[in-house]
Amino acid sequence: MSNVIVITGGSSGIGAATALLAGERGYAVAVGYRANAARAEAVVASIRERGGRAGAVQVDVRLETSVVRCFETVERELGAPNVLVNSAGLAHAQARLEDMSAARMQEVLAVNVLGTLLCAREAVRRMSTRHGGAGGSIVNLSSAASRLGSPAEYVDYAASKGAVDTFTLGLAREVASEGIRVNAVRPGIIDTDFHARAGDPGRTTRLASTIPVQRVGTAEEVAFAILWLASAEAAFTTGAVLDVSGGR
């Protein structure tokens, strides 16, 4: 029986890099996406071309019904998941707090916090030995912003990722005796389209010299950390938040 991994936000950036690497390592990969079906199907096609198993699954992590339907689809088409990667995330354009609308804040918290909790809940219901599962691993995507604060840029995003850090620790302790490990990866400045989507495509170039290793990271470097935490090699690691930030 193959390992089955669910990756939200799997159609681009860190999520896509993780999906491709997971496929190479023998996982059956559920590539979660919200709106861009073409990008998700391209990731799936790449995995299949390399001999792997994969499928694209539409999910809006803000909506409970959508999350439940996603996990039911994965079970039906690929098998019971034993790894969840909560990679779906959102940041809006840079702004100071006094210029942020409540709608913006609510959307950031809905995707980054509520979405992470809902997906983790569905994973626990399937993985926990308390519910007849065989155990598993959850890896949440945090951000170095959670400890840097992102002043005058994305304090709402930073706050949401601080919540992810705390949730990771709490859930890890809650389900540790039920065969589930819960960890997080905290990326720094990574070369993906995340910055362009947040309205600052030149951010990686501008800030590279502020990183101790003098360069930005790659999505693949974050994927390596995610899949290590998900693997048996990290069997004694739970409740950890791993910085992948080049020392920043």
ZIDAWO-V102591 format. One record per residue. N is the residue number from 1. RES is the residue in one letter. SS is DSSP state (a for helix, b for strand, c for the rest). PHI is phi in radians with two decimals (999 if undefined). Layout:
{{N	RES	SS	PHI} {N	RES	SS	PHI}}
This chain:
{{1	M	c	999} {2	S	c	-1.44} {3	N	c	-1.26} {4	V	b	-2.08} {5	I	b	-2.06} {6	V	b	-1.82} {7	I	b	-2.17} {8	T	b	-1.35} {9	G	c	1.08} {10	G	c	-1.51} {11	S	c	-1.60} {12	S	c	-2.70} {13	G	a	0.99} {14	I	a	-1.09} {15	G	a	-1.07} {16	A	a	-1.15} {17	A	a	-1.07} {18	T	a	-1.18} {19	A	a	-1.08} {20	L	a	-1.12} {21	L	a	-1.18} {22	A	a	-1.10} {23	G	a	-1.05} {24	E	a	-1.10} {25	R	c	-1.63} {26	G	c	1.68} {27	Y	c	-1.29} {28	A	b	-1.46} {29	V	b	-1.94} {30	A	b	-1.68} {31	V	b	-1.60} {32	G	b	-1.40} {33	Y	b	-2.55} {34	R	c	-1.67} {35	A	c	-2.28} {36	N	c	-1.63} {37	A	a	-1.09} {38	A	a	-1.10} {39	R	a	-1.16} {40	A	a	-1.11} {41	E	a	-1.16} {42	A	a	-1.17} {43	V	a	-1.13} {44	V	a	-1.05} {45	A	a	-1.08} {46	S	a	-1.12} {47	I	a	-1.12} {48	R	a	-1.15} {49	E	a	-1.09} {50	R	c	-1.61} {51	G	c	1.62} {52	G	c	-1.65} {53	R	b	-1.88} {54	A	b	-2.84} {55	G	b	-2.66} {56	A	b	-1.60} {57	V	b	-2.31} {58	Q	b	-1.30} {59	V	c	-2.69} {60	D	c	-1.82} {61	V	c	-1.17} {62	R	c	-1.32} {63	L	c	-1.96} {64	E	a	-1.00} {65	T	a	-1.10} {66	S	a	-1.19} {67	V	a	-1.14} {68	V	a	-1.06} {69	R	a	-1.08} {70	C	a	-1.03} {71	F	a	-1.18} {72	E	a	-1.13} {73	T	a	-1.13} {74	V	a	-1.06} {75	E	a	-1.02} {76	R	a	-1.22} {77	E	a	-1.69} {78	L	c	-2.12} {79	G	c	2.08} {80	A	c	-1.15} {81	P	c	-1.28} {82	N	c	-2.12} {83	V	b	-2.42} {84	L	b	-2.15} {85	V	b	-2.02} {86	N	b	-1.52} {87	S	c	-1.80} {88	A	c	-1.10} {89	G	c	-2.71} {90	L	c	-2.54} {91	A	c	-2.40} {92	H	c	-1.67} {93	A	c	-1.05} {94	Q	c	-1.03} {95	A	c	-2.88} {96	R	c	-1.44} {97	L	a	-0.99} {98	E	a	-1.17} {99	D	a	-1.78} {100	M	c	-1.58} {101	S	c	-1.44} {102	A	a	-1.09} {103	A	a	-1.08} {104	R	a	-1.06} {105	M	a	-1.04} {106	Q	a	-1.09} {107	E	a	-1.19} {108	V	a	-1.06} {109	L	a	-1.19} {110	A	a	-1.13} {111	V	a	-1.29} {112	N	a	-1.39} {113	V	a	-1.84} {114	L	a	-1.02} {115	G	a	-1.05} {116	T	a	-1.12} {117	L	a	-1.14} {118	L	a	-1.11} {119	C	a	-1.16} {120	A	a	-1.11} {121	R	a	-1.03} {122	E	a	-1.14} {123	A	a	-1.14} {124	V	a	-1.07} {125	R	a	-1.05} {126	R	a	-1.75} {127	M	a	-1.62} {128	S	c	-1.12} {129	T	a	-1.10} {130	R	a	-1.09} {131	H	a	-1.90} {132	G	c	1.54} {133	G	c	-1.42} {134	A	c	-1.86} {135	G	c	1.62} {136	G	b	2.94} {137	S	b	-2.45} {138	I	b	-2.09} {139	V	b	-2.14} {140	N	b	-1.68} {141	L	b	-1.67} {142	S	c	-1.72} {143	S	c	-2.85} {144	A	c	-1.03} {145	A	a	-1.02} {146	S	a	-1.15} {147	R	a	-1.92} {148	L	a	-1.72} {149	G	c	1.55} {150	S	c	0.87} {151	P	c	-1.08} {152	A	c	1.06} {153	E	c	-2.20} {154	Y	c	-2.50} {155	V	a	-1.12} {156	D	a	-1.18} {157	Y	a	-1.10} {158	A	a	-1.04} {159	A	a	-1.08} {160	S	a	-1.12} {161	K	a	-1.34} {162	G	a	-1.08} {163	A	a	-1.11} {164	V	a	-1.09} {165	D	a	-1.02} {166	T	a	-1.15} {167	F	a	-1.07} {168	T	a	-1.01} {169	L	a	-1.13} {170	G	a	-1.13} {171	L	a	-1.17} {172	A	a	-0.98} {173	R	a	-1.26} {174	E	a	-1.18} {175	V	a	-1.99} {176	A	a	-1.05} {177	S	a	-1.45} {178	E	a	-1.93} {179	G	c	1.47} {180	I	b	-2.01} {181	R	b	-1.80} {182	V	b	-2.28} {183	N	b	-2.39} {184	A	b	-2.40} {185	V	b	-1.98} {186	R	b	-2.02} {187	P	b	-1.21} {188	G	c	-1.65} {189	I	c	-1.46} {190	I	b	-2.05} {191	D	c	-1.38} {192	T	c	-2.38} {193	D	c	-1.45} {194	F	a	-0.97} {195	H	a	-1.20} {196	A	a	-1.13} {197	R	a	-1.16} {198	A	c	-1.59} {199	G	c	1.59} {200	D	c	-2.41} {201	P	c	-1.12} {202	G	c	-1.60} {203	R	a	-1.10} {204	T	a	-1.11} {205	T	a	-1.15} {206	R	a	-1.16} {207	L	a	-1.77} {208	A	a	-0.96} {209	S	a	-1.25} {210	T	a	-1.50} {211	I	c	-1.57} {212	P	c	-0.92} {213	V	c	-1.44} {214	Q	c	1.17} {215	R	c	-2.83} {216	V	c	-1.47} {217	G	b	-1.56} {218	T	c	-1.92} {219	A	a	-1.05} {220	E	a	-1.14} {221	E	a	-1.14} {222	V	a	-1.23} {223	A	a	-1.05} {224	F	a	-1.03} {225	A	a	-1.16} {226	I	a	-1.04} {227	L	a	-1.29} {228	W	a	-1.15} {229	L	a	-1.08} {230	A	a	-1.34} {231	S	c	-1.54} {232	A	a	-1.13} {233	E	a	-1.11} {234	A	a	-1.86} {235	A	c	-1.05} {236	F	c	-1.83} {237	T	c	-1.96} {238	T	c	-2.61} {239	G	c	1.32} {240	A	c	-1.67} {241	V	b	-2.14} {242	L	b	-1.70} {243	D	b	-1.35} {244	V	b	-2.19} {245	S	c	-2.40} {246	G	c	1.15} {247	G	c	1.60} {248	R	c	-1.32}}
